């Protein structure tokens, strides 16, 4: 049918095969050709003219399948106009990427007024900036296709599945030489940067990342040795060369024309200059050809700040196009085994800052892909209103790319969260972020009562904390920041101060704020000295923080033993009282006439022995029988 026949608010266009007339994955002369792969739906084939269509509500950039597909479908079900840009592995243009949706999902999209448009490119095409003859590259076509977008959503999920798909067509030797994972991630960041440049002013930018992935969102901080490196080593670090080739190229003190020799392994530092690697030069330039783009190092840098980061634990579940989306493992059986993605639908949303190094970064935290897609799509479509003072609540400055950093955890439950439950979860989250601790709660303990709050705080500051800080685990820290002293700032507040040496001067780099209430105590991570560059709460645990958190449990027990607090009473369940047995009315019974009987003999009367009677013959009890008389 003609292209216009399928163009409506509820049009669903599904990508079946990536078609290409060049090695870049797109026609080389039309930027709008980015939306001209072979598209299919249940009504036939169509070609979409992206330049003529309206600006989308949301642009999703991701590898095939995974959270990208789930978020795209969920956003369309919420009534949004979605464009999903799929980044495939290098050389995967001839492969098929199938997306299958049920008739129920299609009708729900049509009722909601949502739509999906799809386009894609291989990673190597996105990392090439044209051929040098004035022709725009694929990355420029991305900007044209995403122009005017109200929201951008990016994720790496699906990279490993795409790599495994490509590896199936390779030999064992080729699999060991492949670097598809890094190339796809780099291409996602390049596409995200181009989409943000063309997006509308004030667009919402959402990044879906793993628990410990890109905690230092800003690559500039990483280059300067900030963030975790600064916390571990202390002071202001110098810029560290990434390779020996870059190190030996600097202004060294050796004589002019000095010979510089680097001894390296066979595959070590093939791209000797890290600046060439950032620009795609060296080995990457030989493999891909053309002029390579400068690749952002993180999604925070690619999205250019004010990013809403949604983090997940160990992912499980699959998108609708995956064969693993079936509810049953191994098919229907007499006793079927149901996949976790259908039995773990309950969710909890927390600030990542309170979970770093504690729950989320450890083992056991799992996240359903369905829940991640639903949470990210609601944030991207502004279904969840973000507080205006969000950056101040998390203790961040204007240069921090992460506007909001949260984590989603899944729990047992067969019912998906309703809209009211999503609102409740985010309301609770924002209340925690607006608290004085900024959501960075590390420990809580409940008491029955605290007779004197000030006395308990004084004991923590003057007795408990100094003893812990003198222990070997804390006092043995020789490099970087460490907890140095405790001070009682208010009647019910104690602060444990972390310090480190910067230019041979002690600087406060962080705090642990312990607050004592009448019914318990709580500890939260606090910020350091704002004038020295520590004006925001750290996203990673402070050195020795885990030791203090464990010892706080002992402090709560000691407070009860010393009479500074009373133990919280556990409400016991009252046993149900037995119900009184109601007496049933007894039916009247007619008694039989009495029968006269002779009175029984009294048992107290004397027997025959008492009356003097004797046995007639002697019993042979225990004796031999008398011998018979002899006959003589």
VOMARFI-457780 format. One line per field, with one value per residue (C-alpha): residue number from 1; x, y, z. Coordinates in steps of 0.1 Angstrom, whole numbers, padded with zeros to 4 digits. Last residue first. Layout:
N
marfi <- [NUM  ...]
east <- [X  ...]
north <- [Y  ...]
up <- [Z  ...]
***
This chain:
632
marfi <- [632  631  630  629  628  627  626  625  624  623  622  621  620  619  618  617  616  615  614  613  612  611  610  609  608  607  606  605  604  603  602  601  600  599  598  597  596  595  594  593  592  591  590  589  588  587  586  585  584  583  582  581  580  579  578  577  576  575  574  573  572  571  570  569  568  567  566  565  564  563  562  561  560  559  558  557  556  555  554  553  552  551  550  549  548  547  546  545  544  543  542  541  540  539  538  537  536  535  534  533  532  531  530  529  528  527  526  525  524  523  522  521  520  519  518  517  516  515  514  513  512  511  510  509  508  507  506  505  504  503  502  501  500  499  498  497  496  495  494  493  492  491  490  489  488  487  486  485  484  483  482  481  480  479  478  477  476  475  474  473  472  471  470  469  468  467  466  465  464  463  462  461  460  459  458  457  456  455  454  453  452  451  450  449  448  447  446  445  444  443  442  441  440  439  438  437  436  435  434  433  432  431  430  429  428  427  426  425  424  423  422  421  420  419  418  417  416  415  414  413  412  411  410  409  408  407  406  405  404  403  402  401  400  399  398  397  396  395  394  393  392  391  390  389  388  387  386  385  384  383  382  381  380  379  378  377  376  375  374  373  372  371  370  369  368  367  366  365  364  363  362  361  360  359  358  357  356  355  354  353  352  351  350  349  348  347  346  345  344  343  342  341  340  339  338  337  336  335  334  333  332  331  330  329  328  327  326  325  324  323  322  321  320  319  318  317  316  315  314  313  312  311  310  309  308  307  306  305  304  303  302  301  300  299  298  297  296  295  294  293  292  291  290  289  288  287  286  285  284  283  282  281  280  279  278  277  276  275  274  273  272  271  270  269  268  267  266  265  264  263  262  261  260  259  258  257  256  255  254  253  252  251  250  249  248  247  246  245  244  243  242  241  240  239  238  237  236  235  234  233  232  231  230  229  228  227  226  225  224  223  222  221  220  219  218  217  216  215  214  213  212  211  210  209  208  207  206  205  204  203  202  201  200  199  198  197  196  195  194  193  192  191  190  189  188  187  186  185  184  183  182  181  180  179  178  177  176  175  174  173  172  171  170  169  168  167  166  165  164  163  162  161  160  159  158  157  156  155  154  153  152  151  150  149  148  147  146  145  144  143  142  141  140  139  138  137  136  135  134  133  132  131  130  129  128  127  126  125  124  123  122  121  120  119  118  117  116  115  114  113  112  111  110  109  108  107  106  105  104  103  102  101  100  99  98  97  96  95  94  93  92  91  90  89  88  87  86  85  84  83  82  81  80  79  78  77  76  75  74  73  72  71  70  69  68  67  66  65  64  63  62  61  60  59  58  57  56  55  54  53  52  51  50  49  48  47  46  45  44  43  42  41  40  39  38  37  36  35  34  33  32  31  30  29  28  27  26  25  24  23  22  21  20  19  18  17  16  15  14  13  12  11  10  9  8  7  6  5  4  3  2  1]
east <- [0041  0025  0043  0022  0020  0047  0033  0033  0062  0055  0052  0014  0002  -0031  -0042  -0077  -0112  -0102  -0112  -0142  -0138  -0163  -0135  -0128  -0164  -0167  -0176  -0202  -0187  -0199  -0234  -0258  -0279  -0314  -0341  -0354  -0385  -0387  -0393  -0416  -0398  -0389  -0404  -0376  -0378  -0354  -0323  -0317  -0282  -0257  -0236  -0199  -0181  -0156  -0120  -0100  -0078  -0042  -0029  -0001  0030  0040  0078  0090  0118  0146  0150  0177  0206  0203  0238  0226  0202  0229  0253  0229  0226  0264  0268  0246  0266  0297  0286  0280  0314  0332  0313  0323  0360  0368  0337  0312  0306  0280  0297  0274  0282  0303  0337  0355  0375  0350  0322  0339  0324  0290  0270  0263  0234  0231  0198  0188  0158  0125  0132  0155  0193  0208  0242  0257  0286  0308  0329  0360  0370  0405  0437  0465  0496  0485  0453  0455  0424  0396  0365  0344  0320  0291  0268  0233  0208  0219  0235  0270  0284  0318  0336  0372  0394  0374  0397  0406  0435  0465  0475  0444  0455  0435  0403  0407  0432  0408  0413  0383  0361  0371  0367  0331  0318  0329  0327  0305  0283  0280  0271  0244  0229  0229  0213  0184  0176  0150  0153  0122  0113  0143  0146  0179  0187  0218  0232  0207  0219  0184  0195  0205  0185  0153  0143  0157  0137  0105  0113  0116  0083  0065  0082  0069  0034  0031  0041  0016  -0012  -0004  -0006  0024  0023  0006  0024  0045  0080  0105  0122  0147  0149  0177  0178  0202  0186  0202  0233  0256  0271  0283  0253  0262  0249  0237  0210  0182  0199  0196  0160  0148  0122  0107  0103  0067  0063  0043  0069  0072  0109  0101  0072  0093  0122  0099  0080  0112  0129  0098  0097  0134  0129  0156  0176  0197  0212  0248  0262  0262  0225  0226  0256  0284  0262  0227  0220  0234  0213  0181  0154  0126  0109  0092  0066  0066  0086  0063  0060  0096  0107  0097  0069  0078  0048  0036  0016  0037  0035  0068  0104  0102  0067  0057  0071  0093  0124  0116  0125  0102  0082  0112  0130  0132  0161  0186  0210  0207  0192  0200  0178  0199  0180  0205  0209  0242  0253  0237  0270  0290  0265  0264  0301  0334  0321  0334  0353  0342  0362  0371  0369  0379  0364  0393  0422  0406  0400  0436  0449  0422  0387  0390  0392  0417  0439  0440  0448  0480  0494  0464  0478  0483  0489  0481  0516  0529  0548  0583  0584  0615  0622  0653  0662  0659  0663  0677  0654  0633  0600  0576  0550  0552  0565  0534  0510  0528  0529  0491  0463  0484  0474  0463  0477  0457  0445  0446  0436  0444  0412  0387  0404  0402  0365  0355  0383  0415  0413  0404  0376  0362  0362  0345  0314  0291  0314  0291  0295  0282  0281  0244  0238  0226  0194  0200  0171  0173  0142  0142  0146  0150  0139  0162  0187  0218  0205  0200  0236  0250  0228  0239  0276  0269  0251  0279  0305  0284  0281  0319  0328  0306  0316  0353  0359  0393  0384  0352  0372  0394  0364  0348  0320  0283  0272  0293  0269  0240  0262  0273  0236  0227  0257  0247  0210  0210  0233  0205  0194  0162  0158  0127  0109  0123  0125  0149  0155  0156  0178  0202  0205  0213  0243  0255  0251  0276  0270  0285  0310  0336  0354  0337  0313  0320  0324  0315  0278  0285  0308  0280  0254  0224  0187  0153  0120  0087  0063  0029  0005  -0031  -0041  -0068  -0043  -0016  -0040  -0051  -0015  -0008  -0039  -0029  0005  0038  0067  0099  0124  0160  0172  0208  0223  0232  0251  0286  0293  0268  0234  0223  0185  0168  0133  0111  0081  0049  0035  0000  0010  0010  0035  0057  0054  0064  0095  0105  0102  0122  0150  0150  0161  0156  0181  0208  0196  0185  0149  0135  0104  0076  0084  0084  0058  0063  0074  0112  0107  0092  0080  0079  0051  0046  0015  -0013  0003  0033  0065  0093  0122  0147  0139  0139  0176  0168  0159  0196  0195  0227  0244  0216  0218  0236  0271  0284  0260  0227  0213  0183  0180  0153  0121  0116  0080  0059  0029  0005  -0018  -0015  -0018  0004  -0005  -0022  0004  0031  0011  0000]
north <- [-1035  -1011  -0977  -0946  -0922  -0895  -0861  -0838  -0814  -0780  -0745  -0744  -0779  -0767  -0781  -0795  -0784  -0747  -0729  -0708  -0683  -0655  -0635  -0662  -0664  -0627  -0598  -0571  -0539  -0546  -0540  -0564  -0549  -0536  -0555  -0539  -0519  -0508  -0471  -0462  -0451  -0414  -0392  -0373  -0335  -0323  -0306  -0270  -0266  -0249  -0224  -0230  -0198  -0190  -0196  -0164  -0159  -0157  -0122  -0117  -0103  -0068  -0069  -0045  -0022  -0025  0004  0031  0045  0017  0005  -0028  -0010  0014  -0016  -0032  -0001  0004  -0032  -0025  0007  -0014  -0028  0007  0019  -0009  -0003  0034  0025  0044  0063  0044  0055  0081  0108  0136  0169  0199  0181  0206  0224  0253  0227  0209  0174  0159  0136  0098  0089  0072  0066  0063  0050  0059  0092  0102  0101  0113  0100  0120  0103  0129  0135  0151  0174  0188  0184  0205  0189  0200  0181  0156  0137  0140  0120  0134  0114  0137  0133  0148  0147  0177  0193  0193  0164  0157  0126  0123  0110  0089  0081  0097  0086  0065  0052  0035  0014  0037  0024  -0014  -0012  0003  0039  0052  0025  0036  0073  0066  0047  0069  0106  0110  0079  0086  0122  0112  0089  0116  0141  0118  0110  0084  0068  0046  0012  0014  0011  0010  0026  0024  0039  0065  0085  0098  0134  0132  0164  0148  0159  0127  0105  0124  0121  0083  0080  0100  0078  0046  0060  0073  0039  0022  0045  0037  0000  -0022  -0056  -0084  -0117  -0108  -0116  -0088  -0065  -0038  -0004  0021  0059  0086  0120  0150  0131  0152  0170  0205  0223  0210  0180  0176  0151  0175  0204  0186  0177  0212  0214  0180  0156  0148  0112  0107  0129  0107  0099  0091  0069  0051  0044  0029  0006  -0005  -0013  -0032  -0054  -0060  -0074  -0065  -0086  -0078  -0110  -0102  -0069  -0036  -0030  -0038  -0020  -0007  0019  0015  0048  0068  0047  0064  0037  0023  -0010  -0033  -0062  -0081  -0112  -0141  -0133  -0123  -0152  -0178  -0203  -0240  -0262  -0292  -0312  -0295  -0265  -0255  -0259  -0229  -0215  -0179  -0175  -0144  -0166  -0168  -0130  -0106  -0098  -0086  -0108  -0114  -0112  -0085  -0086  -0052  -0021  0016  0045  0076  0109  0130  0168  0167  0165  0132  0119  0130  0112  0083  0078  0080  0102  0090  0115  0106  0085  0098  0070  0033  0009  -0015  0007  0036  0014  0002  0038  0064  0065  0100  0088  0061  0086  0106  0074  0071  0036  0019  -0016  -0010  -0047  -0074  -0090  -0077  -0045  -0032  0006  0022  0060  0072  0108  0133  0163  0152  0138  0160  0148  0170  0143  0116  0089  0090  0088  0057  0042  0044  0061  0090  0101  0137  0147  0139  0165  0151  0117  0083  0064  0093  0109  0077  0073  0107  0128  0116  0145  0121  0106  0140  0148  0115  0127  0098  0085  0057  0046  0011  -0002  -0011  -0013  0015  0030  0066  0091  0125  0148  0175  0211  0225  0201  0174  0178  0180  0153  0129  0135  0127  0096  0083  0086  0070  0041  0037  0035  0008  -0012  -0009  -0020  -0051  -0060  -0064  -0096  -0113  -0142  -0148  -0149  -0177  -0198  -0193  -0168  -0171  -0178  -0149  -0124  -0136  -0138  -0102  -0091  -0109  -0093  -0058  -0062  -0037  -0007  0018  0053  0072  0107  0129  0157  0149  0179  0163  0126  0116  0146  0140  0103  0113  0132  0101  0081  0103  0134  0134  0162  0139  0129  0095  0104  0106  0069  0056  0052  0029  0007  0002  -0010  0012  0011  0025  0021  0040  0032  0047  0056  0067  0048  0028  0019  0009  -0014  -0029  -0037  -0052  -0075  -0086  -0097  -0082  -0096  -0078  -0095  -0084  -0103  -0103  -0087  -0055  -0074  -0064  -0044  -0052  -0036  -0002  0001  0036  0034  0063  0067  0088  0084  0071  0050  0019  0036  0042  0006  -0006  0016  0008  -0030  -0027  -0007  -0029  -0059  -0063  -0049  -0025  0008  0043  0053  0086  0099  0123  0123  0153  0150  0131  0146  0142  0106  0095  0060  0031  0005  -0032  -0052  -0050  -0071  -0050  -0047  -0023  -0027  0000  0035  0056  0064  0075  0109  0118  0113  0108  0077  0053  0036  0007  0023  -0003  0012  0003  -0010  -0029  -0039  -0066  -0069  -0036  -0030  0000  0006  0033  0046  0083  0077  0070  0035  0047  0074  0051  0036  0000]
up <- [1071  1047  1047  1053  1022  1023  1030  0999  0998  1010  0994  0997  1005  1020  1053  1053  1065  1065  1097  1106  1134  1124  1111  1086  1075  1066  1089  1077  1063  1028  1038  1022  0995  1003  0986  0955  0946  0910  0904  0875  0843  0840  0813  0796  0790  0763  0775  0762  0747  0769  0748  0749  0755  0727  0735  0735  0705  0714  0713  0687  0704  0695  0697  0724  0715  0741  0764  0760  0779  0804  0799  0783  0760  0748  0744  0720  0699  0699  0687  0656  0651  0648  0615  0601  0614  0596  0564  0565  0567  0535  0523  0503  0468  0457  0478  0491  0475  0486  0487  0464  0491  0498  0501  0530  0533  0525  0547  0548  0571  0605  0623  0660  0678  0696  0713  0685  0681  0648  0636  0607  0589  0573  0542  0527  0555  0545  0564  0547  0532  0497  0502  0532  0540  0566  0574  0603  0625  0634  0664  0665  0695  0716  0686  0670  0690  0675  0664  0651  0623  0599  0569  0536  0515  0525  0559  0572  0602  0626  0612  0611  0640  0664  0676  0657  0673  0708  0700  0686  0717  0746  0739  0708  0714  0751  0745  0721  0747  0773  0750  0742  0778  0785  0751  0744  0729  0707  0669  0649  0615  0594  0561  0550  0520  0511  0511  0547  0556  0540  0505  0490  0514  0505  0468  0471  0491  0464  0437  0453  0459  0423  0409  0433  0421  0384  0392  0399  0381  0401  0405  0435  0447  0448  0422  0429  0411  0417  0417  0406  0398  0382  0372  0350  0380  0370  0386  0420  0438  0474  0465  0477  0459  0426  0432  0441  0414  0423  0394  0382  0372  0340  0324  0294  0302  0339  0330  0303  0327  0354  0329  0312  0345  0358  0326  0329  0364  0388  0412  0443  0457  0455  0465  0447  0454  0491  0506  0486  0470  0484  0500  0470  0447  0460  0465  0444  0454  0430  0429  0397  0407  0396  0360  0352  0375  0349  0357  0362  0352  0371  0345  0319  0295  0279  0290  0313  0312  0309  0274  0271  0266  0228  0227  0208  0239  0259  0284  0321  0345  0353  0382  0399  0381  0379  0367  0360  0353  0334  0339  0319  0283  0273  0259  0290  0313  0289  0295  0276  0247  0213  0191  0156  0132  0097  0072  0076  0101  0108  0101  0120  0150  0150  0154  0153  0168  0181  0217  0206  0189  0221  0240  0219  0217  0200  0201  0238  0246  0221  0219  0252  0257  0261  0254  0241  0239  0221  0230  0202  0225  0258  0285  0308  0292  0274  0266  0240  0263  0284  0254  0241  0276  0276  0296  0308  0343  0349  0383  0414  0439  0474  0486  0471  0477  0477  0447  0427  0437  0424  0410  0392  0367  0339  0360  0368  0331  0324  0343  0353  0381  0390  0354  0360  0396  0397  0360  0338  0323  0313  0310  0295  0297  0271  0283  0248  0221  0209  0180  0201  0224  0195  0183  0218  0222  0188  0199  0232  0216  0191  0220  0237  0204  0198  0233  0231  0196  0203  0184  0183  0205  0185  0152  0165  0175  0141  0136  0127  0163  0174  0159  0180  0211  0206  0203  0235  0252  0241  0250  0279  0270  0277  0264  0268  0252  0258  0239  0205  0182  0157  0163  0126  0116  0145  0136  0100  0113  0131  0098  0080  0059  0024  0017  0001  0033  0037  0064  0102  0110  0145  0136  0107  0128  0153  0128  0122  0130  0125  0142  0145  0173  0179  0208  0206  0238  0220  0192  0216  0234  0201  0192  0227  0224  0189  0204  0194  0174  0168  0145  0139  0109  0099  0068  0086  0113  0101  0132  0160  0161  0174  0173  0172  0186  0179  0202  0200  0235  0246  0276  0255  0232  0262  0273  0238  0236  0272  0266  0233  0250  0281  0261  0224  0199  0212  0225  0217  0226  0213  0231  0224  0187  0163  0136  0104  0071  0076  0087  0054  0063  0039  0043  0043  0053  0079  0106  0107  0086  0080  0056  0066  0054  0086  0083  0047  0062  0060  0022  0001  0014  0018  0052  0069  0066  0042  0016  0000  0032  0046  0082  0083  0103  0121  0132  0124  0146  0134  0162  0155  0118  0087  0074  0042  0036  0024  -0004  0000]
***
